[in-house]
Amino acid sequence: FQKLFNKGMILGEDGVKMSKSKGNVINPDYIVENWGADTLRLYEMFMGPLESMKPWSMQGVDGARRFLDRVWRLYTEVVEITEENSSNLEKVYHQTVKKVTEDYAELRFNTAIAQMMIFINEAYKEKQIPRAYLNGFLQLLNPIAPHITEELWNIVMGHKDLIVYEKWPEFILEKTLNNVTTVVVQINGKIRDKLEVATDTN
């Protein structure tokens, strides 16, 4: 093999190594049966850095399920699909494609999911979302939550082929950049004000 990655151990909810004798073992079959396989996958990837040791949390499982529920509602109940571009979502969409693409490559799944959550939060503020953005988001989420994304890809977006056969979405770097930046004004070491100025200001 050309690369080795040592992942961290998942502890019981009590913060101790899981073992039958301690009675703190989590049965994945139980989680799949009650919350779904996508929830289990999403939560495990969102728990923290892949190399870190981290305790299990049923509240975290509930949070992962709520996020997937929000994704489902966005596609099936909240927004209308439009073929036109959306300037409101353009930057956050391209930022999301960029960050998720780069984070997947570096196995930073938790921060990739966090960025996808930001996109969904922004998407809920819109009444209409471009088809390209909705398609692209499902492709980004698919490696972690394949079941719900394939359902939405087929039922809502109307595709016949599976997501895995599609070309990975691309971002436009210029559209990920901020047009304004915050400049902090300090006098004698104390913050007095904050100014929003154009990024290309001299």
C-alpha positions as CSV (number, residue, x, y, z in Angstrom):
1,F,0.0,0.0,0.0
2,Q,1.1,3.6,-0.6
3,K,-0.6,5.4,2.2
4,L,-1.6,4.5,5.8
5,F,-4.1,6.4,7.9
6,N,-4.7,5.5,11.5
7,K,-8.2,6.4,12.5
8,G,-9.1,7.2,16.1
9,M,-11.2,5.0,18.3
10,I,-14.9,5.6,19.0
11,L,-15.5,5.3,22.8
12,G,-18.7,4.6,24.6
13,E,-21.0,7.4,25.7
14,D,-19.2,7.2,29.1
15,G,-15.9,8.1,27.4
16,V,-14.5,4.6,28.0
17,K,-13.4,2.1,25.4
18,M,-16.4,0.0,24.3
19,S,-16.6,-3.5,25.7
20,K,-19.4,-6.0,26.4
21,S,-18.3,-6.3,30.0
22,K,-18.8,-2.6,30.6
23,G,-22.1,-2.6,28.8
24,N,-21.3,0.5,26.8
25,V,-21.3,-1.1,23.3
26,I,-23.3,0.6,20.5
27,N,-24.9,-1.9,18.1
28,P,-24.8,-0.4,14.6
29,D,-27.8,-2.6,13.5
30,Y,-29.9,-0.8,16.2
31,I,-28.9,2.6,14.9
32,V,-29.6,1.6,11.2
33,E,-33.0,0.2,12.2
34,N,-34.1,3.3,14.1
35,W,-32.3,6.2,12.5
36,G,-31.2,4.8,9.1
37,A,-27.9,3.9,7.5
38,D,-27.3,7.4,6.2
39,T,-27.7,8.8,9.7
40,L,-25.1,6.4,11.0
41,R,-22.6,7.2,8.3
42,L,-23.1,10.9,8.5
43,Y,-22.8,11.0,12.3
44,E,-19.6,8.9,12.3
45,M,-18.0,11.2,9.8
46,F,-19.1,14.3,11.6
47,M,-18.0,13.3,15.1
48,G,-14.6,15.0,14.7
49,P,-11.3,14.6,13.0
50,L,-10.9,11.0,11.7
51,E,-7.7,10.5,13.6
52,S,-9.1,11.6,17.0
53,M,-10.5,9.4,19.8
54,K,-14.1,10.5,20.5
55,P,-17.0,9.4,22.6
56,W,-20.3,8.2,21.1
57,S,-23.4,10.5,21.6
58,M,-27.0,9.6,20.9
59,Q,-27.7,13.4,20.8
60,G,-25.2,13.6,17.9
61,V,-27.1,10.8,16.1
62,D,-30.3,12.8,16.5
63,G,-28.6,15.8,15.1
64,A,-27.4,14.0,12.1
65,R,-30.9,12.7,11.4
66,R,-32.3,16.2,11.7
67,F,-29.9,17.5,9.1
68,L,-30.9,14.8,6.7
69,D,-34.5,15.5,7.4
70,R,-33.8,19.2,6.5
71,V,-32.2,18.2,3.3
72,W,-35.2,16.0,2.4
73,R,-37.7,18.8,3.2
74,L,-35.7,21.4,1.2
75,Y,-36.0,19.3,-1.9
76,T,-39.5,18.0,-1.5
77,E,-41.4,20.8,0.3
78,V,-39.6,24.1,0.5
79,V,-37.9,25.2,-2.7
80,E,-38.9,25.5,-6.4
81,I,-36.3,24.3,-9.0
82,T,-35.3,27.0,-11.4
83,E,-33.1,26.9,-14.5
84,E,-31.8,30.5,-13.9
85,N,-28.7,31.4,-11.9
86,S,-28.9,32.6,-8.3
87,S,-26.6,35.4,-7.3
88,N,-27.6,34.9,-3.6
89,L,-26.3,31.4,-3.5
90,E,-23.5,31.6,-6.1
91,K,-20.7,32.3,-3.7
92,V,-21.7,29.8,-1.0
93,Y,-22.3,27.1,-3.6
94,H,-18.9,27.4,-5.2
95,Q,-17.3,27.7,-1.7
96,T,-19.1,24.5,-0.7
97,V,-17.9,22.6,-3.8
98,K,-14.4,23.8,-3.3
99,K,-14.2,22.9,0.4
100,V,-16.0,19.6,0.2
101,T,-13.8,18.5,-2.7
102,E,-10.6,19.4,-0.9
103,D,-11.7,18.1,2.5
104,Y,-12.7,14.7,1.0
105,A,-9.2,14.4,-0.5
106,E,-7.6,15.0,2.9
107,L,-10.1,12.8,4.8
108,R,-11.5,15.9,6.7
109,F,-15.1,14.6,6.5
110,N,-16.3,16.5,9.6
111,T,-15.5,20.0,8.1
112,A,-16.8,19.0,4.7
113,I,-20.2,18.1,6.4
114,A,-20.1,21.4,8.3
115,Q,-19.7,23.3,5.0
116,M,-22.7,21.4,3.5
117,M,-24.7,22.4,6.6
118,I,-23.9,26.0,5.9
119,F,-25.1,25.6,2.3
120,I,-28.4,24.1,3.4
121,N,-28.9,26.9,5.9
122,E,-28.4,29.5,3.1
123,A,-30.6,27.5,0.7
124,Y,-33.5,27.7,3.1
125,K,-33.5,31.5,2.8
126,E,-34.3,31.2,-1.0
127,K,-37.6,30.4,-2.6
128,Q,-36.0,29.2,-5.8
129,I,-32.7,27.3,-6.3
130,P,-31.0,26.6,-9.6
131,R,-31.2,23.0,-10.7
132,A,-27.4,22.9,-11.1
133,Y,-26.9,23.8,-7.4
134,L,-29.4,21.2,-6.3
135,N,-27.8,18.5,-8.4
136,G,-24.3,19.5,-7.3
137,F,-25.2,19.4,-3.6
138,L,-26.6,15.9,-3.9
139,Q,-23.3,14.8,-5.6
140,L,-21.3,16.3,-2.7
141,L,-23.4,14.6,0.0
142,N,-23.7,11.3,-1.8
143,P,-20.4,9.6,-0.7
144,I,-21.5,10.0,3.0
145,A,-25.3,9.6,2.6
146,P,-25.9,7.6,-0.6
147,H,-29.4,6.4,0.1
148,I,-31.2,9.7,0.6
149,T,-29.2,11.4,-2.2
150,E,-30.0,8.7,-4.7
151,E,-33.7,8.9,-3.8
152,L,-33.8,12.7,-4.3
153,W,-31.6,12.4,-7.4
154,N,-34.2,10.1,-9.0
155,I,-37.6,11.2,-7.5
156,V,-37.2,15.0,-7.3
157,M,-34.4,15.8,-9.8
158,G,-35.7,13.3,-12.4
159,H,-32.4,11.5,-13.2
160,K,-32.4,7.9,-14.4
161,D,-28.8,7.1,-13.9
162,L,-27.1,6.8,-10.5
163,I,-25.1,9.7,-9.0
164,V,-21.9,7.7,-9.0
165,Y,-21.8,7.8,-12.8
166,E,-21.9,11.6,-12.9
167,K,-18.9,13.9,-13.3
168,W,-17.9,15.4,-10.0
169,P,-19.1,19.1,-9.7
170,E,-16.5,21.8,-10.3
171,F,-16.1,25.2,-8.7
172,I,-15.0,28.5,-10.1
173,L,-12.3,29.9,-7.9
174,E,-13.2,33.6,-8.6
175,K,-16.7,32.9,-7.3
176,T,-15.5,31.6,-4.0
177,L,-13.7,34.8,-3.0
178,N,-15.2,37.5,-0.8
179,N,-15.8,40.9,-2.3
180,V,-15.4,42.6,1.1
181,T,-13.1,42.2,4.1
182,T,-13.2,43.3,7.7
183,V,-10.6,45.8,8.8
184,V,-10.2,46.2,12.5
185,V,-9.3,49.7,13.8
186,Q,-7.1,49.7,16.9
187,I,-5.9,52.7,19.0
188,N,-3.3,52.0,21.6
189,G,-3.9,48.3,21.3
190,K,-7.7,48.6,21.9
191,I,-10.3,47.8,19.2
192,R,-12.3,50.9,18.5
193,D,-14.2,50.0,15.3
194,K,-14.5,47.5,12.5
195,L,-14.9,48.5,8.9
196,E,-16.2,46.6,5.9
197,V,-14.1,47.5,2.8
198,A,-13.7,46.1,-0.7
199,T,-11.1,43.4,-0.9
200,D,-9.2,45.1,-3.6
201,T,-8.9,48.4,-1.7
202,N,-5.4,49.9,-1.7
